[in-house]
Amino acid sequence: MSLEAIVKKILQDAEHEAAAIRDEAEAESRKAESEHTRTIEEQYSRELERLKTRMMDLRKRKEFHVRMEASRKLMNARRSLMDKAIAMAVENLSSLGDEEYLGLIDGLLSGCGLSGEVSVVISPADGKRITAAYLKKRSDSKVKFVLAEESHSATGGIILRSGKISQNATFSMIADLAHEEMIMKLASAVPLEEEE
C-alpha cells in the first residue's frame, strides 16, 4: 500500500472521528453564546435607567470581545478535535487485522529508497506480525530486509536503517508529515459555524 493510500486511510478515519465530535462542539458553542447573551441582557436591565447610553457602548464592546474569545476557543477546540481525530486514525491503523496491516507495511517496504542490508525497526506490538521470515520474503536483489534487535516506541509502522541513514516510516511520523494537509482537508468536516 502506497504512502498516499496510508494518508488517505488516516484522513478517512480522522473524518469519521471529526464528524462524530462536531455536533458536541457546536452544542457547547451555542450554550456558551446563550449564557453570554443572558448575562449581558441582565446587566443591561439593571443599569438601563442610570447608564443607558454608556451601557449600550459597553455591551457592544463586550460582545465583540466575547465573540472574539469564543471564536478563538472554538478554533482551538476544533484544532484539538482534529488533532485527536488524526491520532485516533493512527491508532486505528495500527490495530488493523494482520492482512490489512501487513499490506500497509508492504507498501512502506516497497517505497524504501535504501539498498543493501536494511535493518527494519518495529514496535514491540508488531513482533508477531513482522517477523524475520516475513522480511526475508520482501527482500530482493537490491535490498535485504533484516529484523533489527531494537524496537521503536511509535504506534505502528517501521523505521528503516542502512548504516547511518534512517527512514522513519512510522504511522505517527507519516501523520506528522502530512498533518497540516490533513487539517486543511478535515476543516470542512468540522466547520466553525453550523451550516444553514
Phi, psi and omega in degrees: 000134185283166177299322177299319181292323178295314179298319179298318180296318178298316179299316181298312180297320181293323178297321178296316180294319181295318179296324182292331183257354180299314183299321180296318179294321179293321179296318178296322179296315179297320179296317179296319178297318181296315179296320179296315180300316179299316180298315180296318181294323177295317178298318181299315181297318181293326186260357187305310185297316186274325189229042188304307182294313181296322183294322179299317179295316179298317180300315180299316180294318180295317180300319178299312182293321179294318177299317179297317180292317178297320178296317178297315179296319179295318178296318177296318179295318179298316179297318179297317179298318180291321176299318179294321179297319178294317179298320179292326178296320177298316177300318180298321178298317183288344180258013176297161175296162184305315184297310180294317182297313180293333173298319176295317180296320177304317179298319179292319179295320181292337178272006181295127179265005181267163177225169183080209179279123182239120176282135179250113180267126182241170175276155179304328181293339182265006184303329180273341182265316182257098184251170177300320180295318177301313182293324179299320179294335181270354179283157176216195184292336181271326185222135176245112180275129176233146181284124179287152178286324180276168179231164176256164184258003181286168179269105176072164179086187185221165170238129181255134181227136173220107185063235181267359180267136181224138175239117181271109179243036174285152182298324180293323178291318178299317178296320178298318182294327181259010188304306184296321178297318179294321179300317180297319180289324180285339184304325180288337179282338180232076182292156179289328181232152180294132179286143182263000000 
